[in-house]
Amino acid sequence: MTYTGAREGFTAELWRSAEPIYAEILKHPFIEGLKDGSLPDGCFRHYVLQDALYLRDYARALGLAGIRSPQEDAFLMFAGHATGAIAVERSLHEAFLKDFGLPEDVVDRTPKAPTTLAYTSFLLRTAALGEYHEVLGAVLPCYWIYAEVGKALVEGGSPDPRYARWIETYGGEEFGATVQAVLDLTDHACRDLDPARRAAATEAFTTTARYEWMFWNMGWTLEEWPVG
C-alpha cells in the first residue's frame, strides 16, 4: 500500500523501498486481529510486555540520534522524543498491564524474545556506530510505520476497547505531527547525500521495517527462546 500522505524528497524514496514490507504488515493476522477485535489476549499481552522492553532501548537509540546530530534543534527534538516515548508508552502499558491483572514489576522479570533482542541490538549498534544518515534511516520506521498502521485502522476502530485505545494512540493527530517533524528533519539532513550514503540509509530503513513485521509476528506466535 502506498503511503497515505504526500511527500517528496528522500523520505519518499525510503517509503517506496519498504512498501512491500508495509503491505505485508497490514495483512498480518496480528494487525487484522487488532482491527476486528479477534486478536487473542495472550498475543496482545506478549506484545505489550515485549514492546515495553523494546521501548527502553528505542529511547536510548533516539537519545544517541540526538547526540549524533550536528544540529541543536535535532538534538532537542530527539531528546524530547526519547523521554516522551518512555512517559507516554509507560502510561499506556501500565494501563494494559492493569487490565491483564499483571504486577507492576512483570516487565523487569520478562526476558527479551529473540526478535526483540535482535531488533534492539540492531538499533543501538546503528545509533552508536553508524553514520548519521544511517541512524536516521534506522529509527524512522518505528515512527512512520506505527503512524501509518494507526491511520489505516483508526477509521473503523476496533470493537475491543483495549485495541481501540492502542489504535487511537498511534492514529491520532498528535503522534502524526511528531512523525512529520522527524520526516522533515530526515529530508533536510539527507538531501545532499551521495549515492552510496543514500543506499546505506535506505538499507538501514528497510532493515528496521523488516524488524517491524517480525515484531508483530513475534506477538502473534508468542515467540520465546526455543531452548532454555
Phi, psi and omega per residue, in radians:
M1 nan 2.407 -3.134
T2 -1.309 2.562 3.085
Y3 -0.923 2.368 -3.024
T4 -1.405 -0.236 3.105
G5 -1.609 3.135 3.123
A6 -1.984 1.838 -3.126
R7 -2.247 2.678 2.998
E8 -2.218 -3.131 3.085
G9 1.436 -2.840 -2.996
F10 -1.166 -0.618 -3.126
T11 -1.128 -0.521 3.053
A12 -1.117 -0.681 3.074
E13 -1.127 -0.736 3.126
L14 -1.039 -0.788 -3.113
W15 -1.108 -0.716 3.128
R16 -1.065 -0.588 -3.135
S17 -1.165 -0.438 -3.065
A18 -1.937 0.105 -3.110
E19 -0.984 -0.752 3.106
P20 -1.080 -0.605 3.123
I21 -1.193 -0.769 3.130
Y22 -1.087 -0.679 3.102
A23 -1.062 -0.685 3.110
E24 -1.209 -0.605 3.088
I25 -1.079 -0.816 -3.119
L26 -1.087 -0.494 -3.133
K27 -1.532 -0.109 -3.042
H28 -1.166 2.470 -3.125
P29 -1.072 -0.439 3.075
F30 -1.126 -0.821 -3.135
I31 -1.178 -0.751 3.093
E32 -1.049 -0.656 3.134
G33 -1.212 -0.596 3.025
L34 -1.076 -0.735 -3.047
K35 -1.195 -0.794 -3.061
D36 -1.719 0.034 3.086
G37 1.415 0.113 -3.063
S38 -1.562 -0.080 -3.112
L39 -1.074 2.188 3.140
P40 -1.059 2.527 3.135
D41 -0.943 -0.718 -3.090
G42 -1.082 -0.642 3.123
C43 -1.168 -0.766 -3.131
F44 -1.201 -0.680 3.105
R45 -1.069 -0.782 3.130
H46 -1.082 -0.762 3.120
Y47 -1.070 -0.819 -3.095
V48 -1.056 -0.772 3.132
L49 -1.112 -0.776 3.140
Q50 -1.210 -0.599 3.125
D51 -1.159 -0.645 3.082
A52 -1.080 -0.725 3.092
L53 -1.161 -0.735 3.121
Y54 -1.034 -0.794 -3.028
L55 -1.136 -0.481 3.088
R56 -1.076 -0.730 3.133
D57 -1.427 -0.560 3.088
Y58 -1.099 -0.688 3.080
A59 -1.053 -0.694 3.087
R60 -1.130 -0.705 3.101
A61 -1.098 -0.692 3.090
L62 -1.145 -0.689 3.071
G63 -1.041 -0.730 3.096
L64 -1.167 -0.639 3.090
A65 -1.041 -0.716 3.089
G66 -1.139 -0.750 3.131
I67 -1.097 -0.658 -3.098
R68 -1.329 -0.282 -3.077
S69 -1.235 2.444 3.055
P70 -1.392 -0.099 -3.067
Q71 -1.957 2.371 3.141
E72 -1.122 -0.666 -3.136
D73 -1.060 -0.704 3.111
A74 -1.185 -0.673 3.095
F75 -1.034 -0.822 -3.130
L76 -1.143 -0.682 -3.125
M77 -1.121 -0.861 -3.108
F78 -1.190 -0.614 3.078
A79 -1.092 -0.733 3.093
G80 -1.147 -0.688 3.122
H81 -1.168 -0.630 -3.135
A82 -1.105 -0.844 3.138
T83 -1.247 -0.632 3.133
G84 -1.164 -0.683 3.138
A85 -1.077 -0.752 3.120
I86 -1.120 -0.781 -3.082
A87 -1.169 -0.862 -3.082
V88 -1.195 -0.810 -3.090
E89 -1.229 -0.610 3.095
R90 -1.081 -0.726 3.108
S91 -1.109 -0.767 -3.141
L92 -1.108 -0.806 -3.107
H93 -1.180 -0.654 3.123
E94 -1.058 -0.661 3.105
A95 -1.140 -0.734 3.129
F96 -1.167 -0.724 3.139
L97 -1.108 -0.651 3.081
K98 -1.115 -0.719 3.096
D99 -1.025 -0.645 -3.118
F100 -1.490 -0.054 -3.138
G101 1.224 0.525 -3.118
L102 -1.679 2.572 3.138
P103 -1.215 2.770 -3.069
E104 -1.114 -0.509 -3.079
D105 -1.597 0.207 -3.066
V106 -1.122 -0.597 3.138
V107 -1.112 -0.743 -3.132
D108 -1.104 -0.455 -3.106
R109 -1.692 0.072 -3.111
T110 -1.749 2.171 3.091
P111 -1.307 2.641 3.052
K112 -1.159 2.352 3.004
A113 -1.202 2.804 -3.119
P114 -0.927 -0.770 -3.131
T115 -1.147 -0.713 3.126
T116 -1.062 -0.772 3.139
L117 -1.129 -0.770 -3.132
A118 -1.127 -0.756 -3.114
Y119 -1.119 -0.875 -3.104
T120 -1.181 -0.588 3.097
S121 -1.115 -0.732 3.103
F122 -1.090 -0.803 -3.128
L123 -1.071 -0.832 -3.079
L124 -1.191 -0.669 3.112
R125 -1.134 -0.776 3.136
T126 -1.141 -0.747 -3.131
A127 -1.108 -0.570 -3.094
A128 -1.513 -0.623 -2.966
L129 -2.042 -0.322 -3.110
G130 -1.348 2.873 3.005
E131 -1.252 2.810 -2.990
Y132 -1.008 -0.696 3.138
H133 -1.139 -0.557 3.072
E134 -1.231 -0.657 3.095
V135 -1.053 -0.818 3.127
L136 -1.066 -0.753 3.119
G137 -1.073 -0.622 -3.085
A138 -1.305 -0.681 -3.066
V139 -1.483 -0.310 -3.019
L140 -1.168 -0.735 -3.061
P141 -1.035 -0.593 3.134
C142 -1.096 -0.682 3.013
Y143 -1.101 -1.033 -2.872
W144 -1.236 -0.801 -3.104
I145 -1.157 -0.704 3.098
Y146 -1.092 -0.703 3.118
A147 -1.119 -0.732 -3.124
E148 -1.212 -0.711 3.067
V149 -1.092 -0.765 3.117
G150 -1.035 -0.776 3.135
K151 -1.162 -0.613 -3.140
A152 -1.179 -0.517 -3.068
L153 -1.707 -0.352 -2.941
V154 -1.214 -0.511 -3.067
E155 -1.073 -0.801 3.138
G156 -1.561 -0.213 -3.116
G157 1.139 -2.738 3.091
S158 -2.579 2.455 3.106
P159 -1.199 -0.309 3.103
D160 -1.573 2.117 -3.069
P161 -1.082 -0.527 3.103
R162 -1.179 -0.776 -3.132
Y163 -1.224 -0.607 3.079
A164 -1.088 -0.668 3.112
R165 -1.114 -0.736 3.107
W166 -1.095 -0.812 -3.118
I167 -1.055 -0.766 -3.116
E168 -1.121 -0.570 3.133
T169 -1.085 -0.784 -3.047
Y170 -1.663 -0.306 3.132
G171 -1.638 0.016 -3.057
G172 -1.475 2.930 -3.086
E173 -1.196 -0.606 -3.106
E174 -1.089 -0.833 3.112
F175 -1.180 -0.636 3.103
G176 -1.041 -0.683 3.112
A177 -1.155 -0.647 3.085
T178 -1.078 -0.773 -3.133
V179 -1.129 -0.728 3.131
Q180 -1.047 -0.655 3.122
A181 -1.112 -0.705 3.126
V182 -1.222 -0.668 3.092
L183 -1.087 -0.779 3.133
D184 -1.102 -0.734 3.098
L185 -1.054 -0.774 -3.109
T186 -1.116 -0.757 3.101
D187 -1.050 -0.752 -3.124
H188 -1.168 -0.794 -3.067
A189 -1.214 -0.469 -3.025
C190 -1.876 0.146 -3.000
R191 -1.176 -0.474 -3.080
D192 -1.913 0.356 -3.131
L193 -1.185 2.507 3.022
D194 -1.348 2.924 -3.058
P195 -0.972 -0.665 -3.114
A196 -1.154 -0.730 3.132
R197 -1.263 -0.599 3.051
R198 -1.075 -0.726 3.139
A199 -1.143 -0.679 -3.135
A200 -1.171 -0.726 3.100
A201 -1.142 -0.682 3.118
T202 -1.144 -0.696 3.104
E203 -1.109 -0.707 3.088
A204 -1.108 -0.713 -3.135
F205 -1.121 -0.847 -3.100
T206 -1.206 -0.575 3.084
T207 -1.094 -0.802 3.122
T208 -1.156 -0.643 3.086
A209 -1.069 -0.697 3.078
R210 -1.086 -0.730 3.095
Y211 -1.110 -0.559 3.080
E212 -1.072 -0.805 3.085
W213 -1.052 -0.775 -3.114
M214 -1.095 -0.571 -3.138
F215 -1.194 -0.745 3.040
W216 -1.049 -0.740 -3.110
N217 -1.161 -0.601 3.067
M218 -1.022 -0.754 3.107
G219 -1.153 -0.708 -3.098
W220 -1.142 -0.711 -3.073
T221 -1.572 -0.012 -3.060
L222 0.954 0.795 -3.017
E223 -0.994 2.318 3.023
E224 -2.412 2.992 3.096
W225 -1.189 2.336 -3.065
P226 -1.251 -0.333 3.082
V227 -2.281 2.672 -3.020
G228 -1.485 nan nan
